[in-house]
Amino acid sequence: MDHSSAHLIEFTTDPMTTKAIESKFTRQEKEEALGRSESLMHNKEQQEQAEYYKELSTIIKNYDEVILFGPTDAKVELYNTFKDDDLFSKIKVEIKQTDKMTENQQHAYVREHFSGH
């Protein structure tokens, strides 16, 4: 995951599939907001980022174990939005720093991580 998109991969015995969740703060929105005012752009970015993390948190609630991985700090920022919420207390969350990966590499990473349990 990064600040613009998260790939949701469910570990199953079936072939794994990837569902992408995109942040609504696009480059075009950034340029339009920046053209009006830098503080407006930052406010818009923070609002969109909060909505993006909220959407991901809602999905995470459906699992007992989750691994957040990727090349940016987005995974830590996401974790910080829900770590103190009791609704997430029984969910095992691991955070791993990784390089940018292809979809096949992501599937292999998830398979290796969860097969070792």
VEXKENU-953290 format. One record per residue: residue in three letters; chain; residue number from 0; y, x, z of N, C-alpha, C in turn. Coordinates in steps of 0.001 Angstrom, whole numbers, plus 500000, padded with zeros to 6 digits. Last residue first. Example, Ala and Ser with C-alpha at 12.3 -4.5 7.8 and 13.67 -1.06 7.14 Angstrom:
# VEXKENU-953290
<pase 'SER', 'A', 1, <497750, 512850, 507080>, <498940, 513670, 507140>, <500030, 512900, 507870>>
<pase 'ALA', 'A', 0, <494310, 513190, 507800>, <495500, 512300, 507800>, <496700, 513200, 507800>>
***
This chain:
# VEXKENU-953290
<pase 'HIS', 'A', 116, <480340, 502328, 509285>, <480356, 501632, 510592>, <479000, 501086, 510948>>
<pase 'GLY', 'A', 115, <480404, 503354, 506758>, <480132, 504281, 507852>, <480090, 503629, 509213>>
<pase 'SER', 'A', 114, <481306, 501414, 505125>, <479859, 501670, 505123>, <479466, 502577, 506274>>
<pase 'PHE', 'A', 113, <484072, 501518, 505332>, <483362, 500442, 506020>, <481848, 500618, 506011>>
<pase 'HIS', 'A', 112, <484682, 503918, 503863>, <485189, 503670, 505216>, <484335, 502646, 505962>>
<pase 'GLU', 'A', 111, <483456, 503549, 501364>, <483063, 504669, 502226>, <483485, 504425, 503672>>
<pase 'ARG', 'A', 110, <484866, 501269, 500457>, <483402, 501242, 500588>, <482932, 502338, 501551>>
<pase 'VAL', 'A', 109, <487482, 502292, 500370>, <487159, 501159, 501249>, <485657, 501107, 501505>>
<pase 'TYR', 'A', 108, <487107, 504297, 498424>, <487635, 504633, 499745>, <487282, 503542, 500757>>
<pase 'ALA', 'A', 107, <486293, 502830, 496199>, <485388, 503834, 496765>, <485817, 504192, 498187>>
<pase 'HIS', 'A', 106, <488634, 501323, 495775>, <487367, 500640, 496074>, <486387, 501612, 496727>>
<pase 'GLN', 'A', 105, <490427, 503409, 495165>, <490660, 502548, 496326>, <489372, 501848, 496740>>
<pase 'GLN', 'A', 104, <489304, 504373, 492798>, <489367, 505253, 493966>, <489592, 504444, 495241>>
<pase 'ASN', 'A', 103, <489722, 502120, 491171>, <488352, 502576, 491450>, <488313, 503499, 492664>>
<pase 'GLU', 'A', 102, <492554, 502081, 491118>, <491814, 500963, 491710>, <490382, 501377, 492053>>
<pase 'THR', 'A', 101, <493807, 505335, 492097>, <493492, 504317, 491097>, <492739, 503190, 491801>>
<pase 'MET', 'A', 100, <496227, 506249, 494617>, <494867, 506160, 494079>, <494786, 505130, 492966>>
<pase 'LYS', 'A', 99, <498327, 508557, 496255>, <498249, 507390, 495374>, <496875, 507407, 494710>>
<pase 'ASP', 'A', 98, <496828, 509853, 499282>, <497591, 509994, 498047>, <497513, 508679, 497286>>
<pase 'THR', 'A', 97, <497099, 508529, 502628>, <496350, 508940, 501441>, <497321, 509183, 500292>>
<pase 'GLN', 'A', 96, <496803, 508020, 506022>, <497692, 508552, 504983>, <496823, 509015, 503821>>
<pase 'LYS', 'A', 95, <495680, 505130, 507654>, <495322, 506413, 507039>, <496345, 506784, 505970>>
<pase 'ILE', 'A', 94, <495032, 503212, 510431>, <496073, 503594, 509483>, <495740, 504988, 508972>>
<pase 'GLU', 'A', 93, <493126, 500427, 511490>, <493237, 501875, 511305>, <494276, 502135, 510239>>
<pase 'VAL', 'A', 92, <492585, 497868, 513739>, <493426, 498322, 512629>, <493456, 499841, 512626>>
<pase 'LYS', 'A', 91, <490734, 495237, 514783>, <490719, 496697, 514757>, <491493, 497143, 513512>>
<pase 'ILE', 'A', 90, <491928, 492488, 516481>, <491716, 493060, 515150>, <491787, 494580, 515248>>
<pase 'LYS', 'A', 89, <492677, 491390, 518839>, <491238, 491587, 518639>, <490909, 492195, 517270>>
<pase 'SER', 'A', 88, <495474, 491118, 518650>, <494888, 492009, 519656>, <493401, 492289, 519452>>
<pase 'PHE', 'A', 87, <496964, 489457, 517114>, <496330, 490581, 516424>, <495538, 491481, 517378>>
<pase 'LEU', 'A', 86, <498124, 487665, 518787>, <497253, 487124, 517740>, <496489, 488224, 516999>>
<pase 'ASP', 'A', 85, <499912, 489137, 520330>, <498574, 488862, 520869>, <497609, 488307, 519825>>
<pase 'ASP', 'A', 84, <501834, 491652, 518945>, <501543, 490221, 518870>, <500101, 489982, 519329>>
<pase 'ASP', 'A', 83, <502346, 494299, 518641>, <502534, 493735, 519981>, <502256, 492233, 520046>>
<pase 'LYS', 'A', 82, <501918, 494786, 515889>, <501094, 495468, 516900>, <501212, 494875, 518301>>
<pase 'PHE', 'A', 81, <503443, 493797, 513770>, <502504, 492893, 514454>, <501745, 493520, 515617>>
<pase 'THR', 'A', 80, <505178, 495698, 512801>, <505656, 494312, 512842>, <504722, 493395, 513619>>
<pase 'ASN', 'A', 79, <503768, 498069, 512724>, <504758, 497897, 513791>, <505281, 496466, 513884>>
<pase 'TYR', 'A', 78, <502328, 497709, 510337>, <501627, 497688, 511623>, <502609, 497429, 512773>>
<pase 'LEU', 'A', 77, <504460, 498087, 508488>, <503740, 496812, 508575>, <503059, 496689, 509934>>
<pase 'GLU', 'A', 76, <505060, 500779, 509023>, <506088, 499747, 509203>, <505444, 498367, 509332>>
<pase 'VAL', 'A', 75, <502663, 501920, 508247>, <503080, 502029, 509648>, <504140, 500971, 509952>>
<pase 'LYS', 'A', 74, <502708, 501307, 505513>, <501571, 500855, 506328>, <501919, 500895, 507816>>
<pase 'ALA', 'A', 73, <505009, 502597, 504575>, <504957, 501131, 504592>, <503841, 500624, 505494>>
<pase 'ASP', 'A', 72, <505237, 505279, 504185>, <505261, 504812, 505576>, <505150, 503295, 505687>>
<pase 'THR', 'A', 71, <502903, 506037, 501454>, <504231, 505882, 502074>, <504100, 505441, 503534>>
<pase 'PRO', 'A', 70, <500325, 506121, 500318>, <501126, 507340, 500347>, <502470, 507231, 501075>>
<pase 'GLY', 'A', 69, <497683, 504438, 502222>, <498586, 504630, 501100>, <499482, 505826, 501323>>
<pase 'PHE', 'A', 68, <496126, 501854, 504200>, <496234, 503211, 503668>, <497164, 503256, 502476>>
<pase 'LEU', 'A', 67, <494681, 500206, 506773>, <495930, 500259, 506016>, <496060, 501684, 505507>>
<pase 'ILE', 'A', 66, <491844, 498374, 507352>, <492357, 499727, 507167>, <493595, 499631, 506288>>
<pase 'VAL', 'A', 65, <490598, 496094, 509759>, <491468, 496345, 508612>, <491798, 497830, 508561>>
<pase 'GLU', 'A', 64, <488579, 493584, 511148>, <488822, 495013, 510980>, <489580, 495244, 509679>>
<pase 'ASP', 'A', 63, <488535, 490889, 511128>, <488251, 491549, 512401>, <488597, 493029, 512349>>
<pase 'TYR', 'A', 62, <490917, 488690, 509462>, <489890, 489737, 509484>, <489715, 490311, 510885>>
<pase 'ASN', 'A', 61, <493091, 487039, 509259>, <491788, 486488, 508885>, <490641, 487490, 508995>>
<pase 'LYS', 'A', 60, <495419, 488436, 509701>, <494898, 487611, 510799>, <493495, 487080, 510525>>
<pase 'ILE', 'A', 59, <496131, 489442, 507206>, <495396, 490315, 508129>, <494771, 489517, 509271>>
<pase 'ILE', 'A', 58, <497716, 487360, 506180>, <496401, 487638, 505591>, <495540, 488451, 506552>>
<pase 'THR', 'A', 57, <499968, 487626, 507778>, <499255, 486348, 507756>, <497850, 486533, 507195>>
<pase 'SER', 'A', 56, <500805, 490180, 507029>, <500322, 489934, 508395>, <499522, 488645, 508476>>
<pase 'LEU', 'A', 55, <501735, 489716, 504416>, <500568, 490575, 504632>, <499968, 490349, 506021>>
<pase 'GLU', 'A', 54, <503942, 488079, 504990>, <502868, 487580, 504131>, <501592, 488397, 504339>>
<pase 'LYS', 'A', 53, <505462, 489876, 506516>, <504980, 488631, 507131>, <503823, 488053, 506320>>
<pase 'TYR', 'A', 52, <506093, 491820, 504610>, <505238, 492181, 505744>, <504678, 490938, 506437>>
<pase 'TYR', 'A', 51, <507736, 490193, 502955>, <506560, 490882, 502404>, <505583, 491229, 503529>>
<pase 'GLU', 'A', 50, <509804, 489547, 504719>, <508965, 488480, 504154>, <507659, 489041, 503600>>
<pase 'ALA', 'A', 49, <510863, 492107, 505166>, <510331, 491337, 506292>, <509419, 490213, 505796>>
<pase 'GLN', 'A', 48, <511753, 492710, 502594>, <510701, 493528, 503188>, <510059, 492782, 504354>>
<pase 'GLU', 'A', 47, <513804, 490824, 502284>, <512632, 490753, 501403>, <511466, 491550, 501976>>
<pase 'GLN', 'A', 46, <515562, 491783, 504295>, <515056, 490408, 504326>, <513783, 490284, 503490>>
<pase 'GLN', 'A', 45, <516112, 494381, 503390>, <515476, 494170, 504695>, <514864, 492780, 504792>>
<pase 'GLU', 'A', 44, <517366, 493783, 500920>, <516141, 494586, 500961>, <515395, 494370, 502279>>
<pase 'LYS', 'A', 43, <519624, 492403, 501788>, <518655, 491723, 500916>, <517316, 492454, 500967>>
<pase 'ASN', 'A', 42, <520899, 494471, 503204>, <520505, 493233, 503885>, <519434, 492495, 503098>>
<pase 'HIS', 'A', 41, <521341, 496322, 501115>, <520479, 496685, 502248>, <520009, 495448, 503019>>
<pase 'MET', 'A', 40, <523066, 494815, 499467>, <521792, 495303, 498941>, <520833, 495640, 500087>>
<pase 'LEU', 'A', 39, <525221, 494464, 501181>, <524491, 493288, 500708>, <523111, 493699, 500203>>
<pase 'SER', 'A', 38, <526071, 497104, 501355>, <525535, 496460, 502561>, <524766, 495189, 502198>>
<pase 'GLU', 'A', 37, <526939, 497539, 498724>, <525808, 498306, 499242>, <525215, 497640, 500486>>
<pase 'SER', 'A', 36, <527606, 494921, 496447>, <527953, 495609, 497692>, <526721, 496335, 498217>>
<pase 'ARG', 'A', 35, <527161, 494401, 493701>, <528089, 493583, 494486>, <528551, 494324, 495737>>
<pase 'GLY', 'A', 34, <525337, 496273, 492862>, <526552, 496076, 492073>, <527600, 495277, 492829>>
<pase 'LEU', 'A', 33, <523283, 495834, 494617>, <524063, 497056, 494784>, <525374, 496957, 494014>>
<pase 'ALA', 'A', 32, <522231, 493489, 493535>, <522824, 493462, 494876>, <523715, 494682, 495099>>
<pase 'GLU', 'A', 31, <521305, 494484, 491052>, <522271, 493384, 491111>, <522984, 493352, 492461>>
<pase 'GLU', 'A', 30, <519498, 496480, 491872>, <520664, 496843, 491066>, <521730, 495754, 491106>>
<pase 'LYS', 'A', 29, <517624, 494903, 493277>, <518322, 495998, 493947>, <519595, 496356, 493189>>
<pase 'GLU', 'A', 28, <516662, 493221, 491287>, <517390, 492646, 492428>, <518207, 493713, 493136>>
<pase 'GLN', 'A', 27, <515404, 495205, 489712>, <516504, 494408, 489158>, <517333, 493781, 490279>>
<pase 'ARG', 'A', 26, <513400, 496109, 491409>, <514446, 497048, 490984>, <515663, 496279, 490452>>
<pase 'THR', 'A', 25, <512750, 493486, 493854>, <512492, 494247, 492633>, <513640, 495208, 492338>>
<pase 'PHE', 'A', 24, <511436, 492163, 496419>, <512639, 492979, 496202>, <512380, 493927, 495040>>
<pase 'LYS', 'A', 23, <509066, 490981, 496910>, <509968, 490259, 496019>, <511253, 491031, 495744>>
<pase 'SER', 'A', 22, <506096, 492856, 496740>, <507355, 492595, 497425>, <508287, 491912, 496433>>
<pase 'GLU', 'A', 21, <502930, 491481, 495888>, <504129, 492220, 495490>, <505308, 491853, 496389>>
<pase 'ILE', 'A', 20, <499604, 491948, 496220>, <500715, 491219, 496816>, <501952, 492070, 496538>>
<pase 'ALA', 'A', 19, <496633, 491788, 494338>, <497910, 492460, 494588>, <498916, 491485, 495186>>
<pase 'LYS', 'A', 18, <493281, 492131, 494988>, <494354, 491144, 494847>, <495651, 491861, 495208>>
<pase 'THR', 'A', 17, <490317, 493336, 493630>, <491609, 493674, 494205>, <492591, 492546, 493932>>
<pase 'THR', 'A', 16, <486846, 493203, 494483>, <487975, 492858, 493626>, <489260, 493192, 494371>>
<pase 'MET', 'A', 15, <483544, 494493, 494465>, <484860, 494364, 495093>, <485910, 494005, 494049>>
<pase 'PRO', 'A', 14, <480563, 492690, 493981>, <481518, 493665, 493433>, <482903, 493420, 494041>>
<pase 'ASP', 'A', 13, <479209, 491848, 497232>, <479535, 491529, 495841>, <480419, 492645, 495286>>
<pase 'THR', 'A', 12, <479308, 492655, 499784>, <478174, 493146, 499003>, <478364, 492823, 497529>>
<pase 'THR', 'A', 11, <482714, 493631, 500593>, <481605, 492681, 500526>, <480450, 493329, 499778>>
<pase 'PHE', 'A', 10, <485840, 494132, 501673>, <484555, 494823, 501606>, <483442, 493782, 501683>>
<pase 'GLU', 'A', 9, <488624, 493317, 499775>, <487698, 492836, 500798>, <486357, 493525, 500599>>
<pase 'ILE', 'A', 8, <491730, 494522, 499331>, <490358, 494738, 498888>, <489445, 494314, 500024>>
<pase 'LEU', 'A', 7, <494914, 494207, 498220>, <493983, 493682, 499207>, <492580, 493777, 498637>>
<pase 'HIS', 'A', 6, <497549, 496285, 497821>, <496316, 495866, 497162>, <495329, 495463, 498245>>
<pase 'ALA', 'A', 5, <501005, 495753, 497775>, <499820, 496021, 498593>, <498617, 495506, 497822>>
<pase 'SER', 'A', 4, <504209, 497047, 496753>, <502995, 496247, 496558>, <501881, 496698, 497490>>
<pase 'SER', 'A', 3, <506481, 498359, 497711>, <506632, 497369, 496644>, <505391, 496520, 496413>>
<pase 'HIS', 'A', 2, <505911, 500214, 499657>, <506964, 499238, 499936>, <507089, 498152, 498873>>
<pase 'ASP', 'A', 1, <502304, 500327, 499489>, <503602, 500967, 499583>, <504647, 499872, 499803>>
<pase 'MET', 'A', 0, <498820, 500841, 500000>, <500000, 500000, 500000>, <501234, 500880, 500000>>
***
